[in-house]
Amino acid sequence: MFEEGNLLLFHPFLFKNGATPKDKFFVVLKELEGNILLASLPTSKDHVPSDVEVKHGCLDMADRFVNVFVFLSGEEIANKADGTRFSFKKNTFIYGANLDVYPTSQFELQERMAQTSIEKIGKLDDGIFEELVSCLAGSKVVKNKFRKMLQK
């Protein structure tokens, strides 16, 4: 379930900061020792500067503190378990500044206590996953500790 490249959907996701839980996608970027995951919560919120074209892939502008990977609406990015392809319904963004670490044991406990259910949507295509990791690992906007984790 928590392998690198997996796209998961939490029903709902319980945020660390206590924000109202809601259904949320979750991309596993790296499995770390001690069952810790480096991951991202993709969002449909577009914070790309208005003078920059939104297109598929990496947008890294260190001088403007922007690092984002864009999945375009309708772009097939993953194989689902049933053999079909997955695409987001809206343009979806992974912001380098929003990476975080999560213990898998916390998610397993939340599932056991019926606080959430976790659905494996599929595994990102290898090429797209490599593009995503490369985008984040090479950005000055991403925290140093997370960049080092991605480069291992």
Disulfide bonds with the S-S distance in Angstrom:
Cys58-Cys135 2.16
